[in-house]
């Protein structure tokens, strides 16, 4: 008699445990639960991406300082904090229209780009 009662109780307990386990899994698969899980994963990914961007920014700043030290560029106290003092600025010669350039004479103006001279390099 005790043997039957023991196995009956064990079976009932296993049934309750299995039912509880199945109900929990079913609740995890409801649309609301899936949406909440997706939102949590998205937030977690966003935080990891933010941490990665901050690490990259810190590494860039450190490398920039190393390069500035190696090149002898030092921070000028008169400049804002994020601008380094550079050597004297070079002046570039403006490219003037060459009247003897054969290609300039043969280029045509396109109606869609008729605001100025046609730029051969614009389409590349």
C-alpha positions in Angstrom: 0.0 0.0 0.0 2.8 2.5 0.9 4.5 1.5 -2.3 1.6 2.5 -4.4 1.1 5.7 -2.5 4.7 6.6 -2.9 4.6 6.1 -6.7 1.3 7.9 -7.0 2.8 10.9 -5.2 6.0 10.8 -7.2 3.9 10.7 -10.4 1.7 13.6 -9.4 4.8 15.6 -8.4 6.4 14.9 -11.8 3.2 15.9 -13.5 3.0 19.2 -11.7 6.7 19.9 -12.4 6.3 19.1 -16.1 3.2 21.2 -16.4 4.9 24.1 -14.7 7.9 23.8 -17.0 5.8 23.6 -20.1 3.7 26.7 -19.0 6.9 28.7 -18.4 8.2 27.8 -21.9 4.8 28.8 -23.5 4.8 32.1 -21.7 8.3 32.8 -23.1 6.9 32.3 -26.6 4.1 34.8 -26.4 4.4 37.9 -28.6 4.7 40.2 -25.7 7.5 38.2 -24.2 9.3 37.9 -27.5 9.1 41.6 -28.0 10.5 42.3 -24.6 13.4 39.9 -25.2 14.1 41.5 -28.6 14.1 45.0 -26.9 16.4 43.8 -24.2 18.8 42.3 -26.8 18.7 45.6 -28.8 19.5 47.6 -25.7 22.3 45.3 -24.8 23.7 45.5 -28.3 23.4 49.3 -28.2 25.4 49.5 -24.9 28.1 47.2 -26.3 28.3 49.4 -29.5 28.5 52.5 -27.3 31.3 51.0 -25.3 33.1 50.0 -28.4 32.8 53.5 -29.9 34.2 55.0 -26.6 37.1 52.6 -26.7 37.9 53.5 -30.3 37.7 57.2 -29.4 40.1 56.7 -26.5 42.5 54.7 -28.6 42.4 57.4 -31.4 43.1 60.1 -28.8 46.0 58.2 -27.4 47.4 57.4 -30.8 47.0 61.1 -31.8 49.0 62.1 -28.7 51.7 59.6 -29.6 52.0 60.9 -33.1 52.0 64.5 -32.0 54.8 63.7 -29.6 56.7 61.8 -32.3 56.3 64.7 -34.8 57.1 67.4 -32.3 53.6 69.0 -32.5 52.6 70.3 -29.1 49.4 71.8 -27.8 49.3 75.5 -28.1 47.6 77.1 -25.0 46.0 79.8 -27.1 44.1 77.1 -29.2 41.0 75.3 -28.0 41.6 71.9 -26.4 40.9 69.7 -29.4 43.1 71.7 -31.9 46.8 71.0 -32.2 49.3 73.6 -33.3 50.5 72.8 -36.8 53.5 74.1 -38.7 53.0 77.1 -40.9 50.3 76.7 -43.5 51.4 76.2 -47.1 49.7 78.2 -49.7 48.5 76.3 -52.7 48.7 77.8 -56.1 45.3 78.3 -57.6 44.8 76.3 -60.8 44.2 78.8 -63.5 42.6 78.2 -66.9 45.3 77.3 -69.4 44.4 78.8 -72.8 46.8 76.4 -74.5 45.2 73.3 -73.0 43.6 71.3 -75.9 41.3 69.3 -73.7 39.8 72.4 -72.2 38.9 73.6 -75.7 37.3 70.3 -76.7 35.1 69.7 -73.7 31.4 70.5 -74.1 29.0 71.7 -71.6 26.2 69.4 -70.6 22.8 70.9 -70.0 22.3 69.2 -66.6 25.7 70.6 -65.5 25.6 73.9 -67.2 26.3 76.0 -64.1 30.0 76.1 -64.9 32.7 74.4 -66.8 32.2 70.7 -67.2 34.5 68.7 -64.9 35.9 65.5 -66.4 36.5 64.0 -63.0 32.9 64.5 -61.8 31.7 61.2 -63.2 34.4 59.1 -61.7 
